[in-house]
C-alpha cells in the first residue's frame, strides 16, 4: 500500500499506525532523502552535487528501528540521527536533494528492497506513481495548508522547539511549491490513487478510513 501526500498531511503517523495494524513493514521514504542530505552535510558534499550525493545515497549504512513507544529511530553509518533528520532545516535540505534526478535514481532500488511479505506501507511523495506503480492500494492524503502548518506547529511545541505559525506556513508553502513543481517525480496524486482530505479529521479517523480501504481492496 502506498500513502503519498504533502508535508503535514499526516502521512507519517497514519502510515506507521496502518503498518502496525496490518503487521506490515514500513518505508519512510522522506527519511531517506533527509538522511542523504545529512550525510552530504557531514561529508562536506554540497547539496547541489548530484553525483556525490548519489554515491552517499547508495553507500551509506542506513538503519530504521523503533523505540519502546513505537516511535521511529534512525541510524546513519552507526550513529543515531533520529532528532538530527527531523529539524526544519533537514526537511528543507531533503526537499532540495530530492529534486536531483541522480539522487532519486540512486534511492530507487534501496526503496524497493523494503517490499517484503506479507506487505509494505510506503510513505512518501512518489510511492504510488514511481517507486511502487504496481501497488494494490494507493492513497493520497491532503489537508489544507493552514491545517498542515497548525499540525506542524503543535508537533514542534510538544517537542519544545520554538517556531511561529507564520514562519511554518511560509516554509510549508515553499516546500509544496518545490515538491509539486520539480521536473522529476513531482508530488501529484496518481490517476489510480484514492484522495483523502484529512482537514478536520482525527488521526484515528484517518487510520480507520485507510485500513477500511485496504481491507476492502485486499479482502484481508
Ligand atoms: O516526508 P518528509 O517531510 O520527511 O520528506 C522530506 C522531503 O523529501 C520532502 O520535502 C520531499 C522529499 N521527498 C521526496 O521527494 N520523495 C519522497 N518519496 C519522499 C520525500
Boltz pocket constraint, residues with backbone or C-beta under 6 A from the ligand:
constraints:
  - pocket:
      binder: B
      contacts: [[A, 7], [A, 29], [A, 30], [A, 31], [A, 33], [A, 34], [A, 90], [A, 91], [A, 94], [A, 95], [A, 98], [A, 99], [A, 123], [A, 124], [A, 125], [A, 126], [A, 127], [A, 175], [A, 179], [A, 185]]
      max_distance: 6.0
